[in-house]
Amino acid sequence: MPQCLGNFSNNLSVLHLGMNKFHGTILETFSIGSNLRYLNFNGNQLQGRIPPSISNCINLEILDLGNNNIDDTFPHFLETLSKLQILILKSNRFHGLVKGTSANYSFSKLRIFDLSNNTFSGPLPAEYFNNFKAMMIFDLNMKYMGAPNYSSYDYSVSLTLKGLEIELVKIQTLLTSVDLSGNKFTGEIPQSIGKLKSLKLLNLSHNQLTGNIQPSLGNLSNLESLDLSSNLLVGRIPMQLTYLTFLEVFRVSHNQLEGPIPEGKQFNTFDNTSYEGNLGLCGFPLEKCDNGERQQPTSSKEIDSKSKIGFGWKAISAGYGCGVIFGIAMGYVVFKTRKPTCFVRMVEGERHRKIKRFSN
């Protein structure tokens, strides 16, 4: 790839060199004051690192470096690109932690975040989830992304949507996606993901995630695809996920989940493949639970009322145990100090009757 391309004119807003056989490193120098908005090197054989000078492209909206051989850590300097809406780094050799800053401006306009099929490790980037402001508000104004100076040129990217690799020749501004699959992420699913209410696709599969499935995922009311398969997740499938009425694809296969599968709404449409590899799961569409236990849809009001009452089997067990101990203690005190008259009469009368029968 000719390095002189980095010194392009300030009038250049689109650079698409994807799906070729370019090799070597990415352009080392991106000129200051660049007006570049769309940069696509997807599907080449590029190696090396992402040059920090790419942060000079302050108007960049789309950066697609997927399907190359880039060997680097996560490029945190991209946080300064305040207009960035799509970041695709999938299928490379990226590694290390993806730890975001606490700055509120970082990736605030990001709507597609694809780091899939690399070797990123450590916890999921909860700090970034807190900063994805554009994914927290559902925008009803549907339009396609394109070059502002060329009305006939539409931006395009390659994404994995609902398990299928698709080339989007047009990108709707309504499309929001987080794909972190095929890495080595560890730890629990952050509760902050539940803030991304406009999210349509969430893929955290083929990692090493542990802990329970976060009930806060039930807040993602626009979610159409949720893939948590091939992790180390435990516990039950939260009933809150039945609130996801647009959910078309649901996969939790090959984890360590247990208990009854929720019933109702979209959960009546998923087949066995969504749950296979979890020996502790039961209920439709798998075998019935042995104890007949079922997870039926429960309204949020009922869940709140139960949590406020706070009166469960633990409280009953504790009260019963205290009552038994109190009764034994009081009985010991009574018999130690004096005989209860009514009880003595009853016992002595019974003994008298037995002696009388024996003598006869």
N, C-alpha and C positions, 0 to 999 in steps of 0.2 A: 504494500500500500504506500503510495507516494507521500512522504512526510510533508511536502509543500502544500498538501490539501488543507493543513491547519491554518494557513494564511489566506483563507478565502475572503472574498469581499464581504463587507458588512451588510450587503443587500441579500446575501444568501440566507434563506430561511429553512430550506429542506435539503438534507443530504442522506440519500438512501442508497447504500452499497450492499444491501443484504443479498443472501442467497447467491454468492459467488464463490471463488476459490482464493480469496485474498489470504495471505499468511504474513507472518512477522508480527510486529507490535502495532498497537493502536497509535494514531497520530499523537506525537509527544507534545505538540504545542498547539493550543487553541488560542487564537488571538483575542486580546482584550477588546471589549466592545462588540463582540460578535452578536449578530441578530438571529443566530441559528435557533430554530424552534423544534425541529424534528431531526433526530440522528438515529439511523438504523444501520447497524453492522451485523445483524442477525444472520446465522447460517454461513459463516466463513470458517477459517482456520486460524484465527488471530490468537496470539499468545501474549505472555508478559502481564503487565499490570495496567490498570486504568490510570491514565495520567491525571494528576490533580488540576492541571490547567483546564480541564473540561468544565470546571466551576466558573470559568470566565464567560461561558455561554449563559448569561443570567436570564435569558428569555426562553431557555430550553423547556419544552413541555413534554416531550417524549424522548426517552433514551432506551433503546433496545439493543443490548449486546448479547443476547441469548444465543445458545448453540455455537459456541466457540471453544477455545482451549485456554481461556484466560485463567491464570493462576495468581490469585490475589486475595487479600482480606476484604471485608466489606468496606466500600468507599464512603466513609462517613462525611467526607467533604461535599458530597452531593446534597447534604442537608441545607446548604446555602442557596440552592436553586429553588427559590420561593414559588416559581410558576410550574414546577415539575408535576405532571399529572400521572405519567405512566413510567414505571421503572421495571425493566425486565432484564434479569441477570441469569436466567435459568440455564441449566445444562452447560456449566463450565467447571472450573476447578476452584471455585471460591471456598475458603475455609475460615475457621476461627469464629469469634463471637460476633453477634449482631446486636450490639448494645447501643441504644439511642441515647441522646441527650435529653435533658429536662426542658430544653427550650421549646416554647410553644409554637414557634414558627417553623420548626423542622418538619418537612414533608406535609405541611398543612393542606395542600391541594392534591395530594396523591390519591388516586382512585384505583389504580392497578399496581399491585406490589407482588412481583413474581421472582422468587429466589429458589425455585424448585430445582431438584437434581444437582445439588452441589454437596459439599461436605461441611456446611456450617454446623457449629456445635454450641453447647451451652443453652441457657434458657431462651425461650421465645422473647422477642423484643417488645416487652410490655410498654416501655417508654414511647416507642413509636406508635403503638395502638392508641395511646392517649393523645397523640398529636395529629392523627388522621382526621382532621376536622371535616374534610369533604366527604368522608364516609359516614359521618354521624348525622348528616342532614340529607333527607331524601329530596332530590331535585325533580320536580314534575316537568320541567322544560326539556323535552327531548330534542337533541340536535346531534349532528355528526362533527367530529373533530377534523379540521382541515387547515391548510395554510391560509393565513389571513390575507395575503397579497395575491393568492391564486384561488379563486372561488371554485375552480374545477378540480383541484387537487385534494383528495381525501387521505388522511393518515391511515396507515394499516399496521397491524401487528399480528403475531402468531401466538395463540394462547391455547391452553388445555381447558376446555369448557365441558364440565360434566363427563369427564373421562375421555373426551375426544380432542385430538389435536386439530385446531381450526385456524385457518388464516382469515382474519377479519379484515376484509378490504375496506370496510367502513367501521369506525368506532363510535358507538353511541356514548354520549356523555353520561347516560344513566348507568352504564356498566361499571360495577365496582367489584374487585376481586382481590383476594389475598391467597397466594399459593406458596406455601413453605414446605411442600412435600419433598420426600426423597433426600433428606438431610440427616443430621445426627443431633437434632435438638433434644434437650432433656428437660426434666422438671415438669411442673404442672401447667395446664392451660391457664393463662392469665384471665382474671375476671374482667379486665379492661376490654377484652374483645367484644363483650356485650354492648359496648357503647357504639359500635359501628352499625347503626340501624339501617343504613342504606345498602349494606353489603349483600351481594347476590351470590357470590361463590366463595367458599372457605374450604381450603384443602390443607390439612395438617398431617396427612397420612405418611406412613413409612418413615417415622422418626423413632425416638425412644422416650416419648412423653409418658409420664406417670401420673398417679392421682386419679381423681374423679373427673367425669365430664362436667364442666361448669354449667349449673342451671342458668347462668346469665346468658348463655347462648340462645335461650328462649326469647330474648329481647330482639334478636335479629329478624324482625318481622318480614323483611323482604328477601330473606335467604331462599335460594332455589336449589343450591347444592351444598351439602355438608359431608366431608370425607375425613374421618378420624381413624381410618383403618390402619392395621399393622403398627400398633404402638404397644404400650404396656399399661393401658388405662384399666382401672379397677372400679368396683362399685356398680351401681345401677344406672340405667339410662334415665335421665331426669324427665319427670312428667312435663316440665316446662317446654320441652321440645315439641309437644303436641300443639303448641300455639303457632308453630311455623306452617301456616296454611298454604304457602307457595312452594314448599319443599318438594322437589321432584326426585332428587338423588340423595340418598342417605346411606352412608357406609360406616359401620363400626366393627367390621369383621377383623378377626385375628388380634384380639385384645384379651383381657382377663375379666370381662364384665360378667355380672351375675344378676339373678333376680328376674322378675317378670318384665317382658317388653311392654311399653305403654300401648294402650289401645285408643282407637278413635282417630278421625280426620286423616291426615296423610299417612299415619302409621298403618292404616289398613291397606295401603297400596304397595308396601315394600315386600320383596320376596326374601327367600332364605339367604341369598348371597349377601345381603346387607348385614347379616349377623353371624355368619359361619366363623368357626374358630374361637368361639366363646362358650366353653363347656358349661358355664353356670347360667346361661340365659335360657329362658323358657317362655312359652306363650306364643301366640300367633306371630309369624307363620311357622314357628318351630313347634316342638311337642308341648303339650299342656303341662303346666306346673303341677308337680305331685301334690302339693298342699292346696291346690285350687286358688292360689293367690293371684290377683289380677291388678294391673295398674290401669285404672279407668281415668278418663279426663277429669281433672279437678280445676275449678275456677280459681283465679288468683285470690278472690275474696275468702274462699273456704280455706286456702292455704294460710292466709293472714290470720284468720280467726283461730285456727288450730295452734298457730305459733303463739298467739296472745294468751290463749287459755293455759297452755303449758301443762296440761294435766294428762300424763300418759301412764304407761305401765310402770315406769320407774318410780313415779310418785306413789302409785298404789302399793308396789312392793315394799317401799320404804315405810309406809304407814302400817302395813300389815306386820312387818318385822318389829317395829316399835311397839305395837299393841301386844304381841306375844311376849316380848321381854318385860313389858310393864305388868302384864298379868301374872307372870311367874314371880316377879319380885314382890308384888302385893300379896300373893298367896303365901309366900314364905314368911313375910312379916306377920300376917294374921295368925298363922299356925304357931309361930314362935312366941307370940305374946299371949294369945288366948284362943280358946276353941270357939268357932262360930256355932251358936246354939242349933240353928236349923240344920246345918250340915251334920253335926254330931248325932242329932236325933235320927236323921235319915240313915246314916251308916250303922249306928247301934241297933236300930230297929231291924235292918236287913240282916245283921249278924245274928240277932235273937231268933229270927224266923229260920235261918239256916240250922242253928243248933237244935231247935225244936223238931225240924224234919229229920235230923240225924238221929235224935233220941228215939223217935217213933220207929 
